[in-house]
Amino acid sequence: LTKNVPMFVCTMAYPTVPCPLHVFEPRYRLMIRRSMETGTKQFGMCISDSQNGFADYGCMLQIRNVHFLPDGRSVVDTVGGKRFRVLQRGMKDGYCTADIEYLEDVKVC
């Protein structure tokens, strides 16, 4: 998953760290639903950036569980995965997307 990755522009996420989300905006409700229906169960998380819309670096979040509320909101249990760099920004149905490349840590000998 490196092309047209859905991006949640909200907070900072880190590998292996849980990131619970309360999703209420229609664009992100759609994004979460699509992530679940397509089976990827993941999306990128970046903080906001006033010039580019969102930061050049972020972290993939893996959805562990979603609790859908009767009014359409949801509580999403995610955990941080791989870090990435944004190569190109896009938009789909109101939410941001990006082409990304994953970052590799330098191994310590």
N, C-alpha and C positions, 0 to 999 in steps of 0.2 A: 504494500500500500504506500505508493510514493507520488501518485498522480491524482489531482483533484481531491486531496484529502480534506474532509470537512474540518473547519477550524472553529473552536469555541474561544472567543475572545473575552477573557474574564480575569483570570488570576495566574499566578505562577504555579507550575506543577513540577514535581521531581520524580526521577525513577524510583520505584519501589514504595513510594509514599502514597497512602490513601488520599483521595481527593473527592469528598462527598459534594454533590451538586444539587441545588434546588432549581429545577428548570421550569420557567414559567413563560418566557417569551415565545410566541408562536414560531419564530424562525428556528429556535433551538429545540423546541418540541418536535418539529419536523425532522431536524437533523438527527436527534436521538432515535426517533422512530425508524428512520432510514438505516441508521447504523445497526439497529437490532434486526430489521427485516432482511438486510443484505447479508447478515452473518459476520460482518467484519468486527462488530462490537468494539470499535475503536475510533478515535478522532484525535485531532491535535488540540493542544491547549497553549495559548499564547497570551501574554499581557497586551494591553492596548498600547498603541503608538500613535501620537498625534499626526505624524507625517505620513506613515505608511498604512495606517489602520490597525496593524498588529505587528508585534516584534519580529525580528529576523530569526530568532531562535525560540524553540519551544520544546514541549514534551508530549509524546503520545500518551493518551489515557486509554486504558482497557476497561470496558464496562464489565463489572462483576455481577451487578444486579440492578434492576429498575423497578421501582414501585410507582405505578401509575395511579394518580389520585382521580376521583370522580369528576373534578372540574377541568381535567386536562393537564394539570401540572404533574410533575414527576420528581421523585427523589432518586437520584442516580448514584450508585456506589461505584466509584472508579478507583483505579490504582495506576500510578505513573509507570510508563514503560520506557521506550527508547527516546533519547534526545534527538532533535533534528534541527536543520537549518532550512529556512524558506528560500526556494529558488525563484518561484513565481507566484504571484497572488491572483486570485480570481474570486468570483461570486456565483452562488447558485441559490435561487429561490430565497434570497434575503440573507443567507448566511455566507460567511467567507469560506473560501477554499484555497488550497495551495499545493503546488508541486514542491516536494521536499527531498532532501537527502539526509540519511541518518548519519549521526556523528559516531565515530569510533574512538574509544578511549585509548590512549597510549599505554601499552603494557609496561609495568614496572618490573624490572628484572630482579 
